[in-house]
Amino acid sequence: MTAQPASLPAEDEKLVTLAKGARGRAGAAEGAAVRDQDGRTYAAATVRLPSFSLTAVQAAVATAVASGAEELEAVVLFGSTSADEVSIAAARDMSAPLLIAVGPDGAIGETLTW
């Protein structure tokens, strides 16, 4: 884990905005947004159905993969100051070198790089 930045670059702030919007539209606890190797962005919220569930990061990664993304540049989780292990694993599966968790108040929480 690296030190927490005072602010994020504009391209990562865009991901925060997209993740916050996905969370709000779905009325979910968390939203996530990812940026792929071509700069395209994808956003999703936590999915909870009787037959299956996905974290917001898993749902955003799945959307990116279904759209043809082969690699991710960054992942933002909005609504929690830390990411759970399955969300981290989903980001790593797509070689995302950066995962930023942002709390519901907009404060930057955990920032993971690998």
N, C-alpha and C positions, 0 to 999 in steps of 0.2 A: 504494500500500500504506500502511496506517496503522500506528501503534504497536501493539505487542502488549499486550492487556489482562492484568492480573494474574489475573483470574478472569472467568468468563463469567456472564451473566445466567442465571437458572434455566431459562428457555425454551430457551436454547442448550445448557445442560448436558444437558437432556433429549435433544437431538439427538446429543450426544456419546455418551450411554448407548445410544441406539438404533443408532448407527453401529458402536459397539464390539460390540454384540450381533450385528448382521448379519455383521460380519467373523468373529466367533467361530463362529457357526452354520455358515457356509460354509467355514470353514477357509481363508479368503482372506487375501491380503496387506493388503487395504483394505476398509473398509466406509464407507458414506455414509448420511446421513439429511438430509431436506429438510423444511421447513415451508411449507405453501402459504398463500395469501391468507386462507383461512378458519381457519387454525390447525391443520389436519390435518397429520399427519406420515407420512412414508414412508421406509423404509430398505431398503437393498440392499447387496450385496457385489460385488466384481469378478467378471465373468463371462468365462471362457475356455473356448470350445468350438472344435472343429476348424473349424467354418464361420463363426464370428464371435466377437468379443470386445467387451466394454463395460467402461469404467472403473466403479468403484463409484458415482461421481457420475452418470455417464450412466445407469446402471441405476436409481438412485433417482429421477432426473428422469423417466425413461421410465415408471416406476411411477406417479408423481404425474400425469403427463399422461394416462396410460391411465385414471386414476381421475377425470379431469375438472378437474384443477388448471389454471388459466390463468396463474398467476403464483406465484413463490416469494418468501418473506420471507427465508429463510436456508438455507444449505447447510453441512453439516459433513462433512469427510473425515477418517476415523480410520485411522491406520496410516502416515501420511506427514506430514512437517512442511511440505510444499509440494504444491501441486496442479499437475498437468500442463495443457498448453494445451487439450486436448479437454475436460477436466473444467471448466476455467474457461469455455470457450465454451458448454458445456451450461448452466451456471448463468446466464450472461448471456442465453442464448436465452430463459430463463424470467424475465428481469428481476429475478433475485435480487440484491439490493444488497449481500449479505454472503456471503463464503465463508471458513470457518475450517478450517485444517488442524491436526490434532492428531496428534502422534507416537504410536507404539506404547506409550510409557511414560506417555501422558496429558498430556504437556507441550504447551501451545499453541504452535504454530509460526506459519506464515504466516497473516495475516488480511488478506483483500482486500476492499476496498469500492470501489464505482464508482457 
